[in-house]
Amino acid sequence: MKIASIGEEDTIVGLRLAGIGDAYIASEVSEVKAAIEKVLQDPDIGLLIITERLAEKVRNILNEIMERRTIPTIIEIPDRQGPIEREVDPISELIKRAVGVKLK
């Protein structure tokens, strides 16, 4: 199973150095959508890492993917600007969906 990532150039350079080969640099919504389509076409990709700020730009698309598919699992990470302050933790929501139990 492969890992793919979508993010700004700084983040992607670091992820490529960490060994993630399927890494897409994106900053505009159209670039993010195109990268997501490429990831979804590869059945070997089991995990998609996307930066939080880009994920916010295409939230409706990511939500639709997560409702329809279990693979790839989508994880959001902070970019070099740091994490986005949120009321709902996306990792807790992911665990809640997977396990069926809300963690406190």
Residue pairs with C-beta under 8 A, 6 or more apart in sequence:
1 44
1 45
1 46
1 47
2 21
2 22
2 42
2 44
2 45
2 46
2 47
3 20
3 22
3 45
3 46
3 47
3 48
3 49
4 20
4 22
4 23
4 24
4 39
4 42
4 45
4 47
4 48
4 49
4 72
5 11
5 12
5 15
5 20
5 22
5 23
5 24
5 48
5 49
5 50
6 12
6 23
6 24
6 26
6 32
6 35
6 36
6 39
6 48
6 49
6 50
6 51
6 54
7 15
7 23
7 24
7 25
7 26
7 49
7 50
7 51
7 54
7 77
7 79
8 25
8 26
8 27
8 51
8 53
8 54
8 79
8 80
9 25
10 79
10 80
11 51
11 77
11 79
11 80
12 23
12 24
12 25
15 23
15 49
16 23
20 49
22 39
22 42
22 45
24 31
24 35
24 38
24 39
25 31
26 32
26 34
26 35
26 54
27 54
29 57
29 58
32 50
32 54
32 57
32 58
33 58
33 61
36 48
36 58
36 61
36 62
36 65
39 45
39 48
39 72
40 65
40 69
40 72
45 71
45 72
46 71
46 72
46 73
47 72
47 73
47 75
48 72
48 73
48 74
48 75
49 75
49 76
49 77
50 62
50 74
50 75
50 76
50 77
51 76
51 77
51 78
51 79
52 76
52 77
52 78
52 79
52 83
52 84
53 79
53 81
53 84
54 79
55 62
55 74
55 76
56 84
62 74
65 74
66 74
66 97
73 94
75 91
75 94
76 90
78 84
92 102
92 103
95 101
95 103
96 102
96 103
